[in-house]
């Protein structure tokens, strides 16, 4: 494995994880139901875009029994979160981007109106995709973004550790 880039190792791991999922004949939704995770988070795990937590290992292993110890060990490591720049060419991803660009300014104004000056976290964040039947009887896609609100702060020097004289006065951290 020496000399391989992190990206190529990730690509290999993702290919193996997708093979395990395919062999299981389970959907992301079924794996999510087995593990108590959202369907999007399960996809993120299997794409190595999220880190598997130790408490989830037994549930994921029960849902996908062909996961090897090597794959589990890799999934327990912090991932290289990245994306393929060509991904935007996929029609689904392009339309999602288009929706955010089209509705983004209005969504931002409503967030500011409801919460104040701030943003939605994508670190403390949940996402799911659901299928519903519309009033016209057609299938509809429901995408839920559930992110923690983070208020922008006023930058007062008195609250800035590097300017307050408090650095160095804290207890030393021992290893």
Secondary structure, 3 states (H helix, E strand, C coil): CCCCCHHHHHHHHHHHHHHHHHHHCCCHHHHHHHHCCCHHHHHHHHCCCCCCCHHHHHHHHHHCCCCCHHHHHHHCCCCCCCCCHHHHHCHHHHHHHHHHHHHHHHHHHHHHHHHCCEEEEEEEEEEEEEEEECCCCCEEEEEEEEEEEEECCCCCHHHCHHHHCCCCCCCCCCC
